[in-house]
Amino acid sequence: MPRLEIDGTLCDYAFIEADGCLSDADREHFVTETIRMHKKGRSRVELKGEDYEAIVTRGKYAVMGQFGGTAYAADLETNFGKRHASILISKLIDATLN
């Protein structure tokens, strides 16, 4: 599972479902800002990247494959028109720490 450090917090993160409408830089921005939103406990945020604008909203606990976590949904306005993306943020606990 990928590890990402955002503002000093190590996240075992984010599974993004998008249809390739975001560049690598915009995808990284989108994931980073959604994780920041998650850390702050916000339920809605407006984002703007190089080639997109989005309204991201926090959903409920969801499962994607074998991973579970907080789900976020986004309606995006991109150079390719209106799109939808979702992110699942999953924090895992190392069993050796218990």
Secondary structure, DSSP 8 states (H G I E B T S, - for coil): --EEEETTEEEE--EEE--S-S-HHHHHHHHHHHHHHHHHT-SEEEEE-SSEEEEEEEEEEEEETTEEEEEEEEEEEETTEEEEEEEEE-----GGG-
